[in-house]
């Protein structure tokens, strides 16, 4: 990465979760702690690697249909009732966030966690 950063910033995009930012009503202690730790690691890595031209950021997704989030997958309409945007996330939401951070537009975004959750963290 240091070698490629000689011509333009290299990028690291960590995938965290909104569970690392807010308290989930479900008792997901170890998951929440690991994601909060990843968000802090993102900040530390960003400061340490900036001098090498490596930009580190993270994405914290909310409800997306997945094997892990079966409620969003199997009961999307019910899950959407608790999301200000009125829907669960879709592939394009995550793709757009990743493209932004990976592109030149994200070159000056260092150590930040981009929350992609349809407004859930603000509503809680």
OpenMM code with the backbone's topology and positions (N, CA, C; nanometers):
from openmm import Vec3, app, unit

residues = "UNK UNK UNK UNK UNK UNK UNK UNK UNK UNK UNK UNK UNK UNK UNK UNK UNK UNK UNK UNK UNK UNK UNK UNK UNK UNK UNK UNK UNK UNK UNK UNK UNK UNK UNK UNK UNK UNK UNK UNK UNK UNK UNK UNK UNK UNK UNK UNK UNK UNK UNK UNK UNK UNK UNK UNK UNK UNK UNK UNK UNK UNK UNK UNK UNK UNK UNK UNK UNK UNK UNK UNK UNK UNK UNK UNK UNK UNK UNK UNK UNK UNK UNK UNK UNK UNK UNK UNK UNK UNK UNK UNK UNK UNK UNK UNK UNK UNK UNK UNK UNK UNK UNK UNK UNK UNK UNK UNK UNK UNK UNK UNK UNK UNK UNK UNK UNK UNK UNK UNK UNK UNK UNK UNK".split()
positions = [
    Vec3(0.0826, -0.1187, 0.0000),
    Vec3(0.0000, 0.0000, 0.0000),
    Vec3(0.0873, 0.1254, 0.0000),
    Vec3(0.1960, 0.1199, 0.0731),
    Vec3(0.2849, 0.2372, 0.0763),
    Vec3(0.3398, 0.2672, -0.0635),
    Vec3(0.3695, 0.1620, -0.1377),
    Vec3(0.4224, 0.1798, -0.2728),
    Vec3(0.3183, 0.2457, -0.3630),
    Vec3(0.1955, 0.1963, -0.3599),
    Vec3(0.0918, 0.2544, -0.4457),
    Vec3(0.0538, 0.3952, -0.3999),
    Vec3(0.0735, 0.4262, -0.2735),
    Vec3(0.0397, 0.5590, -0.2208),
    Vec3(0.1362, 0.6667, -0.2697),
    Vec3(0.2418, 0.6273, -0.3375),
    Vec3(0.3356, 0.7266, -0.3914),
    Vec3(0.2734, 0.8036, -0.5078),
    Vec3(0.1771, 0.7442, -0.5761),
    Vec3(0.1138, 0.8111, -0.6904),
    Vec3(-0.0222, 0.8712, -0.6565),
    Vec3(-0.0958, 0.8069, -0.5687),
    Vec3(-0.2225, 0.8639, -0.5176),
    Vec3(-0.2554, 0.7914, -0.3888),
    Vec3(-0.3354, 0.8524, -0.3027),
    Vec3(-0.3614, 0.7888, -0.1732),
    Vec3(-0.4148, 0.6459, -0.1859),
    Vec3(-0.3601, 0.5580, -0.1043),
    Vec3(-0.4107, 0.4215, -0.0941),
    Vec3(-0.5234, 0.4233, 0.0091),
    Vec3(-0.6144, 0.3293, 0.0005),
    Vec3(-0.7321, 0.3320, 0.0880),
    Vec3(-0.7523, 0.2017, 0.1640),
    Vec3(-0.7922, 0.2180, 0.2903),
    Vec3(-0.8401, 0.1086, 0.3726),
    Vec3(-0.9809, 0.1485, 0.4159),
    Vec3(-1.0780, 0.0627, 0.3910),
    Vec3(-1.2150, 0.0884, 0.4337),
    Vec3(-1.2580, -0.0282, 0.5225),
    Vec3(-1.2694, -0.0005, 0.6513),
    Vec3(-1.3148, -0.1017, 0.7460),
    Vec3(-1.4676, -0.1059, 0.7467),
    Vec3(-1.5228, -0.2237, 0.7676),
    Vec3(-1.6675, -0.2371, 0.7777),
    Vec3(-1.7024, -0.2596, 0.9242),
    Vec3(-1.7608, -0.1560, 0.9830),
    Vec3(-1.8015, -0.1589, 1.1240),
    Vec3(-1.9513, -0.1898, 1.1292),
    Vec3(-2.0222, -0.1243, 1.2181),
    Vec3(-2.1667, -0.1419, 1.2315),
    Vec3(-2.2206, -0.0301, 1.3181),
    Vec3(-2.3494, 0.0014, 1.3012),
    Vec3(-2.4083, 0.1000, 1.3915),
    Vec3(-2.4107, 0.0468, 1.5346),
    Vec3(-2.3965, -0.0846, 1.5505),
    Vec3(-2.3906, -0.1418, 1.6854),
    Vec3(-2.2636, -0.1019, 1.7598),
    Vec3(-2.1661, -0.0492, 1.6900),
    Vec3(-2.0473, 0.0041, 1.7547),
    Vec3(-2.0642, 0.1493, 1.7955),
    Vec3(-2.1771, 0.2095, 1.7585),
    Vec3(-2.2034, 0.3510, 1.7857),
    Vec3(-2.3146, 0.3692, 1.8883),
    Vec3(-2.4187, 0.2879, 1.8779),
    Vec3(-2.5331, 0.3012, 1.9679),
    Vec3(-2.5574, 0.1715, 2.0426),
    Vec3(-2.6444, 0.1758, 2.1403),
    Vec3(-2.6755, 0.0565, 2.2184),
    Vec3(-2.7925, -0.0154, 2.1523),
    Vec3(-2.7683, -0.1359, 2.1094),
    Vec3(-2.8702, -0.2189, 2.0460),
    Vec3(-2.9611, -0.2762, 2.1539),
    Vec3(-3.0925, -0.2740, 2.1344),
    Vec3(-3.1809, -0.3341, 2.2341),
    Vec3(-3.1572, -0.4847, 2.2521),
    Vec3(-3.1009, -0.5505, 2.1506),
    Vec3(-3.0633, -0.6909, 2.1644),
    Vec3(-2.9312, -0.6975, 2.2404),
    Vec3(-2.9103, -0.8030, 2.3146),
    Vec3(-2.7896, -0.8153, 2.3957),
    Vec3(-2.6755, -0.8751, 2.3128),
    Vec3(-2.6180, -0.7911, 2.2282),
    Vec3(-2.5100, -0.8332, 2.1386),
    Vec3(-2.3766, -0.7763, 2.1879),
    Vec3(-2.3423, -0.8090, 2.3117),
    Vec3(-2.2274, -0.7479, 2.3783),
    Vec3(-2.0967, -0.7596, 2.3014),
    Vec3(-2.0575, -0.8807, 2.2694),
    Vec3(-1.9271, -0.8982, 2.2048),
    Vec3(-1.9255, -0.8373, 2.0650),
    Vec3(-2.0369, -0.8484, 1.9913),
    Vec3(-2.0437, -0.7893, 1.8572),
    Vec3(-2.0311, -0.6372, 1.8660),
    Vec3(-2.1081, -0.5762, 1.9559),
    Vec3(-2.1042, -0.4306, 1.9712),
    Vec3(-1.9653, -0.3843, 2.0149),
    Vec3(-1.9052, -0.4548, 2.1079),
    Vec3(-1.7717, -0.4169, 2.1554),
    Vec3(-1.6679, -0.4290, 2.0437),
    Vec3(-1.6784, -0.5347, 1.9633),
    Vec3(-1.5809, -0.5520, 1.8554),
    Vec3(-1.5968, -0.4426, 1.7494),
    Vec3(-1.7198, -0.4029, 1.7204),
    Vec3(-1.7421, -0.2985, 1.6198),
    Vec3(-1.7012, -0.1613, 1.6734),
    Vec3(-1.7244, -0.1352, 1.8010),
    Vec3(-1.6768, -0.0103, 1.8616),
    Vec3(-1.5239, -0.0064, 1.8590),
    Vec3(-1.4627, -0.1207, 1.8864),
    Vec3(-1.3174, -0.1296, 1.8798),
    Vec3(-1.2656, -0.1048, 1.7392),
    Vec3(-1.3355, -0.1563, 1.6396),
    Vec3(-1.2953, -0.1350, 1.5005),
    Vec3(-1.3051, 0.0129, 1.4624),
    Vec3(-1.4069, 0.0809, 1.5125),
    Vec3(-1.4202, 0.2243, 1.4849),
    Vec3(-1.3034, 0.3008, 1.5459),
    Vec3(-1.2646, 0.2664, 1.6669),
    Vec3(-1.1493, 0.3313, 1.7305),
    Vec3(-1.0198, 0.2927, 1.6581),
    Vec3(-1.0061, 0.1683, 1.6181),
    Vec3(-0.8891, 0.1250, 1.5417),
    Vec3(-0.8787, 0.2027, 1.4110),
    Vec3(-0.9917, 0.2295, 1.3479),
    Vec3(-0.9941, 0.3089, 1.2243),
    Vec3(-0.9336, 0.4467, 1.2491),
    Vec3(-0.9725, 0.5104, 1.3586),
    Vec3(-0.9176, 0.6436, 1.3922),
    Vec3(-0.7673, 0.6375, 1.4135),
    Vec3(-0.7238, 0.5401, 1.4913),
    Vec3(-0.5811, 0.5270, 1.5223),
    Vec3(-0.5012, 0.4963, 1.3960),
    Vec3(-0.5484, 0.4027, 1.3159),
    Vec3(-0.4789, 0.3682, 1.1915),
    Vec3(-0.4704, 0.4892, 1.0989),
    Vec3(-0.5786, 0.5669, 1.0929),
    Vec3(-0.5789, 0.6848, 1.0056),
    Vec3(-0.4685, 0.7809, 1.0450),
    Vec3(-0.4522, 0.8044, 1.1740),
    Vec3(-0.3473, 0.8957, 1.2195),
    Vec3(-0.2077, 0.8393, 1.1933),
    Vec3(-0.1910, 0.7111, 1.2154),
    Vec3(-0.0592, 0.6491, 1.1981),
    Vec3(-0.0184, 0.6355, 1.0519),
    Vec3(-0.1136, 0.6100, 0.9644),
    Vec3(-0.0812, 0.5808, 0.8251),
    Vec3(-0.0920, 0.7007, 0.7314),
    Vec3(-0.1473, 0.8108, 0.7786),
    Vec3(-0.1630, 0.9292, 0.6930),
    Vec3(-0.0287, 0.9750, 0.6368),
    Vec3(0.0755, 0.9692, 0.7165),
    Vec3(0.2084, 1.0134, 0.6709),
    Vec3(0.2620, 0.9289, 0.5556),
    Vec3(0.2069, 0.8080, 0.5403),
    Vec3(0.2476, 0.7190, 0.4311),
    Vec3(0.1559, 0.7291, 0.3108),
    Vec3(0.0593, 0.8223, 0.3160),
    Vec3(-0.0334, 0.8381, 0.2048),
    Vec3(-0.1448, 0.7356, 0.2029),
    Vec3(-0.1672, 0.6711, 0.3173),
    Vec3(-0.2728, 0.5711, 0.3282),
    Vec3(-0.3893, 0.6320, 0.4050),
    Vec3(-0.5051, 0.6334, 0.3432),
    Vec3(-0.6258, 0.6914, 0.4022),
    Vec3(-0.7104, 0.5779, 0.4586),
    Vec3(-0.7435, 0.5878, 0.5869),
    Vec3(-0.8216, 0.4838, 0.6537),
    Vec3(-0.9548, 0.5433, 0.6983),
    Vec3(-1.0637, 0.4753, 0.6648),
    Vec3(-1.1976, 0.5173, 0.7054),
    Vec3(-1.2800, 0.3917, 0.7287),
    Vec3(-1.4062, 0.4109, 0.7648),
    Vec3(-1.4930, 0.2957, 0.7903),
    Vec3(-1.6350, 0.3265, 0.7456),
    Vec3(-1.7114, 0.2213, 0.7278),
    Vec3(-1.8546, 0.2312, 0.7004),
    Vec3(-1.9264, 0.1551, 0.8124),
    Vec3(-2.0307, 0.2180, 0.8667),
    Vec3(-2.1124, 0.1532, 0.9695),
    Vec3(-2.2536, 0.1339, 0.9156),
    Vec3(-2.2817, 0.0171, 0.8612),
    Vec3(-2.4157, -0.0071, 0.8078),
    Vec3(-2.5171, -0.0353, 0.9177),
    Vec3(-2.6420, -0.0066, 0.8846),
    Vec3(-2.7548, -0.0417, 0.9709),
    Vec3(-2.8191, -0.1685, 0.9196),
    Vec3(-2.9507, -0.1674, 0.9049),
    Vec3(-3.0248, -0.2868, 0.8643),
    Vec3(-3.0140, -0.3126, 0.7141),
    Vec3(-2.9496, -0.4219, 0.6813),
    Vec3(-2.9381, -0.4715, 0.5446),
    Vec3(-2.9745, -0.6192, 0.5481),
    Vec3(-3.0442, -0.6651, 0.4473),
    Vec3(-3.0801, -0.8069, 0.4402),
    Vec3(-2.9531, -0.8904, 0.4260),
    Vec3(-2.9343, -0.9836, 0.5174),
    Vec3(-2.8149, -1.0679, 0.5125),
    Vec3(-2.8387, -1.1946, 0.5934),
    Vec3(-2.7464, -1.2849, 0.5845),
    Vec3(-2.7520, -1.4075, 0.6640),
    Vec3(-2.7455, -1.3730, 0.8129),
    Vec3(-2.6719, -1.2674, 0.8473),
    Vec3(-2.6590, -1.2289, 0.9867),
    Vec3(-2.7824, -1.1527, 1.0363),
    Vec3(-2.8382, -1.0676, 0.9513),
    Vec3(-2.9551, -0.9882, 0.9905),
    Vec3(-3.0797, -1.0504, 0.9259),
    Vec3(-3.1277, -1.1544, 0.9882),
    Vec3(-3.2415, -1.2284, 0.9326),
    Vec3(-3.3718, -1.1504, 0.9425),
    Vec3(-3.3828, -1.0604, 1.0400),
    Vec3(-3.5036, -0.9782, 1.0503),
    Vec3(-3.5130, -0.8884, 0.9274),
    Vec3(-3.4038, -0.8213, 0.8924),
    Vec3(-3.4044, -0.7361, 0.7727),
    Vec3(-3.4259, -0.8190, 0.6467),
    Vec3(-3.3709, -0.9384, 0.6456),
    Vec3(-3.3844, -1.0261, 0.5287),
    Vec3(-3.5252, -1.0827, 0.5150),
    Vec3(-3.5792, -1.1341, 0.6258),
    Vec3(-3.7049, -1.2078, 0.6201),
    Vec3(-3.8288, -1.1250, 0.6533),
    Vec3(-3.8090, -1.0128, 0.7197),
    Vec3(-3.9211, -0.9281, 0.7619),
    Vec3(-3.8892, -0.7814, 0.7325),
    Vec3(-3.8520, -0.7540, 0.6089),
    Vec3(-3.8062, -0.6205, 0.5700),
    Vec3(-3.9100, -0.5123, 0.5991),
    Vec3(-4.0355, -0.5407, 0.5711),
    Vec3(-4.1394, -0.4396, 0.5939),
    Vec3(-4.1532, -0.4056, 0.7415),
    Vec3(-4.1451, -0.5059, 0.8272),
    Vec3(-4.1532, -0.4826, 0.9720),
    Vec3(-4.0306, -0.4057, 1.0200),
    Vec3(-3.9133, -0.4441, 0.9746),
    Vec3(-3.7906, -0.3741, 1.0128),
    Vec3(-3.7939, -0.2289, 0.9668),
    Vec3(-3.8480, -0.2045, 0.8491),
    Vec3(-3.8527, -0.0697, 0.7924),
    Vec3(-3.9360, 0.0263, 0.8765),
    Vec3(-4.0283, -0.0261, 0.9543),
    Vec3(-4.1117, 0.0593, 1.0403),
    Vec3(-4.0299, 0.1318, 1.1470),
    Vec3(-3.9112, 0.0807, 1.1764),
    Vec3(-3.8250, 0.1381, 1.2804),
    Vec3(-3.7093, 0.2191, 1.2217),
    Vec3(-3.7146, 0.2433, 1.0922),
    Vec3(-3.6077, 0.3147, 1.0221),
    Vec3(-3.6653, 0.4441, 0.9652),
    Vec3(-3.6101, 0.5598, 1.0019),
    Vec3(-3.6641, 0.6866, 0.9509),
    Vec3(-3.6763, 0.6927, 0.7989),
    Vec3(-3.5855, 0.6311, 0.7262),
    Vec3(-3.5919, 0.6324, 0.5796),
    Vec3(-3.7080, 0.5470, 0.5275),
    Vec3(-3.7660, 0.4646, 0.6121),
    Vec3(-3.8810, 0.3844, 0.5726),
    Vec3(-3.8487, 0.2580, 0.4968),
    Vec3(-3.7228, 0.2161, 0.4970),
    Vec3(-3.6828, 0.0946, 0.4257),
    Vec3(-3.5516, 0.0436, 0.4830),
    Vec3(-3.5215, -0.0816, 0.4540),
    Vec3(-3.3896, -0.1348, 0.4895),
    Vec3(-3.2913, -0.0928, 0.3805),
    Vec3(-3.1642, -0.1073, 0.4086),
    Vec3(-3.0623, -0.0718, 0.3111),
    Vec3(-3.0576, -0.1697, 0.1957),
    Vec3(-3.0083, -0.1217, 0.0824),
    Vec3(-2.9919, -0.2081, -0.0352),
    Vec3(-2.8449, -0.2055, -0.0787),
    Vec3(-2.8110, -0.2937, -0.1700),
    Vec3(-2.6724, -0.3055, -0.2156),
    Vec3(-2.6165, -0.1724, -0.2657),
    Vec3(-2.6971, -0.0957, -0.3371),
    Vec3(-2.6500, 0.0322, -0.3907),
    Vec3(-2.6132, 0.1313, -0.2807),
    Vec3(-2.6800, 0.1229, -0.1654),
    Vec3(-2.6460, 0.2116, -0.0540),
    Vec3(-2.5033, 0.1858, -0.0059),
    Vec3(-2.4696, 0.0601, 0.0109),
    Vec3(-2.3339, 0.0253, 0.0558),
    Vec3(-2.2326, 0.0502, -0.0553),
    Vec3(-2.2683, 0.0167, -0.1772),
    Vec3(-2.1766, 0.0379, -0.2897),
    Vec3(-2.1439, 0.1857, -0.3039),
    Vec3(-2.2452, 0.2706, -0.2941),
    Vec3(-2.2230, 0.4144, -0.3060),
    Vec3(-2.1297, 0.4674, -0.1984),
    Vec3(-2.1484, 0.4209, -0.0758),
    Vec3(-2.0616, 0.4636, 0.0337),
    Vec3(-1.9176, 0.4186, 0.0101),
    Vec3(-1.9006, 0.2938, -0.0325),
    Vec3(-1.7658, 0.2412, -0.0574),
    Vec3(-1.6993, 0.3127, -0.1749),
    Vec3(-1.7755, 0.3384, -0.2802),
    Vec3(-1.7192, 0.4090, -0.3964),
    Vec3(-1.6757, 0.5491, -0.3565),
    Vec3(-1.7593, 0.6172, -0.2800),
    Vec3(-1.7228, 0.7522, -0.2326),
    Vec3(-1.5913, 0.7490, -0.1557),
    Vec3(-1.5805, 0.6608, -0.0576),
    Vec3(-1.4589, 0.6563, 0.0230),
    Vec3(-1.3374, 0.6103, -0.0567),
    Vec3(-1.3568, 0.5203, -0.1521),
    Vec3(-1.2455, 0.4686, -0.2319),
    Vec3(-1.2012, 0.5655, -0.3414),
    Vec3(-1.2892, 0.6572, -0.3799),
    Vec3(-1.2583, 0.7501, -0.4892),
    Vec3(-1.1794, 0.8710, -0.4397),
    Vec3(-1.1414, 0.9549, -0.5334),
    Vec3(-1.0721, 1.0792, -0.4984),
    Vec3(-1.1570, 1.1678, -0.4074),
    Vec3(-1.2890, 1.1571, -0.4191),
    Vec3(-1.3781, 1.2359, -0.3344),
    Vec3(-1.3556, 1.2051, -0.1867),
    Vec3(-1.3083, 1.0855, -0.1549),
    Vec3(-1.2839, 1.0455, -0.0167),
    Vec3(-1.1403, 1.0617, 0.0285),
    Vec3(-1.0561, 1.1242, -0.0526),
    Vec3(-0.9146, 1.1373, -0.0182),
    Vec3(-0.8891, 1.2164, 0.1109),
    Vec3(-0.9794, 1.3053, 0.1460),
    Vec3(-0.9599, 1.3923, 0.2624),
    Vec3(-1.0441, 1.3458, 0.3815),
    Vec3(-1.1046, 1.2293, 0.3707),
    Vec3(-1.1858, 1.1723, 0.4783),
    Vec3(-1.0984, 1.0713, 0.5517),
    Vec3(-1.0431, 1.1122, 0.6638),
    Vec3(-0.9486, 1.0275, 0.7365),
    Vec3(-0.9987, 0.9980, 0.8771),
    Vec3(-1.0092, 0.8701, 0.9080),
    Vec3(-1.0475, 0.8282, 1.0424),
    Vec3(-1.1962, 0.8366, 1.0707),
    Vec3(-1.2740, 0.8743, 0.9730),
    Vec3(-1.4181, 0.8888, 0.9929),
    Vec3(-1.4904, 0.7579, 0.9658),
    Vec3(-1.6057, 0.7463, 1.0292),
    Vec3(-1.6930, 0.6330, 1.0049),
    Vec3(-1.8201, 0.6856, 0.9406),
    Vec3(-1.8455, 0.6447, 0.8187),
    Vec3(-1.9636, 0.6860, 0.7444),
    Vec3(-2.0794, 0.5940, 0.7833),
    Vec3(-2.1810, 0.6518, 0.8456),
    Vec3(-2.2959, 0.5749, 0.8906),
    Vec3(-2.3969, 0.5651, 0.7762),
    Vec3(-2.4321, 0.4417, 0.7407),
    Vec3(-2.5265, 0.4158, 0.6306),
    Vec3(-2.6413, 0.3346, 0.6911),
    Vec3(-2.7360, 0.4056, 0.7535),
    Vec3(-2.8386, 0.3349, 0.8313),
    Vec3(-2.9792, 0.3905, 0.8163),
    Vec3(-3.0019, 0.4791, 0.7212),
    Vec3(-3.1362, 0.5328, 0.7008),
    Vec3(-3.1856, 0.6203, 0.8152),
    Vec3(-3.0944, 0.6660, 0.9005),
    Vec3(-3.1296, 0.7566, 1.0092),
    Vec3(-3.1506, 0.6915, 1.1439),
    Vec3(-3.1263, 0.5611, 1.1556),
    Vec3(-3.1517, 0.4884, 1.2797),
    Vec3(-3.0738, 0.5456, 1.3973),
    Vec3(-2.9459, 0.5734, 1.3797),
    Vec3(-2.8669, 0.6214, 1.4940),
    Vec3(-2.9178, 0.7554, 1.5453),
    Vec3(-2.9732, 0.8370, 1.4601),
    Vec3(-3.0274, 0.9661, 1.5036),
    Vec3(-3.1630, 0.9493, 1.5721),
    Vec3(-3.2391, 0.8506, 1.5293),
    Vec3(-3.3718, 0.8272, 1.5866),
    Vec3(-3.3665, 0.7636, 1.7247),
    Vec3(-3.2628, 0.6852, 1.7494),
    Vec3(-3.2525, 0.6196, 1.8804),
    Vec3(-3.2006, 0.7180, 1.9810),
] * unit.nanometer
topology = app.Topology()
chain = topology.addChain("A")
for resn in residues:
    res = topology.addResidue(resn, chain)
    for name in ("N", "CA", "C"):
        topology.addAtom(name, app.Element.getBySymbol(name[0]), res)
